[in-house]
């Protein structure tokens, strides 16, 4: 693996070997904290980060809208708050079933060259790197040209209401910044014979919908085709493919162009063709890898997935209510409310649709000095790679930071070994981050931080 451990250039914020070790130590400790969301318990991670920062007199504030759901914001001030670079990481993780893991998901164990644990890639690795970046900047006693801000936020996995969205609404004073780096992007992706490093410039909007059908209940011995369950099933069949509407946005076009440029001849042309029309069958032909075809479907469509079904409580009673939760994802360029209306119309009159929670899509300007710094840093750290703008099919804290006018990029740098699939391990069993790739990411992040803040 071409991991270049240690600093590549003598820039102001290069980490020493000891500091690389220290970053690994913090990562292990953070992975050892169970911050599964639900319920969250992010206060445990915030206490840890607060302890580390407090010991080195880095000023911070903790905001806790609900007991246990704490977020922390630290700022190294250069008295230019509006020019700040914000490093943002959510501290919560999705739940993990220990029975399916090689090493305990909350053990913080390092084995076989990897740090294992829920959140290793999503996204405690960036939390540890960002914490280290702040510590190093502070220790060097550098007069920063621009503020450096660290946000360790709750609730990144469940809609951000108790984390970044709360901070953006109630404490925007803490988050004054011009640029933000957060998930997801910054890893190496092999496409054909080339390497891309995707950097997030957009996130999809979302709406979690409760879809309810009612019918007459009754005895299970006398079926009724008009029952709540069958009405619900009839409605859900209309979105069976999951692909609600073919649409495109600038970020998906840019990413597909970058991928097509890596693929010779017919394969490259086929990727371009996805922009015109991408049925599930065509997608699978162009992208035999299921993970890839699902991603490309998601960046060329508004999508809807049925995530929860509920009906009935007894073996011999026909339920009078049936309910599905549908996860609708909307590409930038169309209000989420409009997409909800269109979906409700498609599901038909047999069901009621109500919105449980929703959030807007985000888009970040690409021609910025921060983008150039990212390209330069990747150019130094991984010369064979090309930086490519991409779109996250999920949401991220970009939702909150974009609402404050902060240009936010998905850039949580990590170098992955050959054959290691980022998307297959995030939210899955055996989530882990390569130790060398984590250190590489710290160097890249420091390079970008130095480029922006130390001038
Ligand atoms: Zn995440």
Boltz pocket constraint, residues with backbone or C-beta under 6 A from the ligand:
constraints:
  - pocket:
      binder: B
      contacts: [[A, 90], [A, 122], [A, 123], [A, 156], [A, 157], [A, 183]]
      max_distance: 6.0
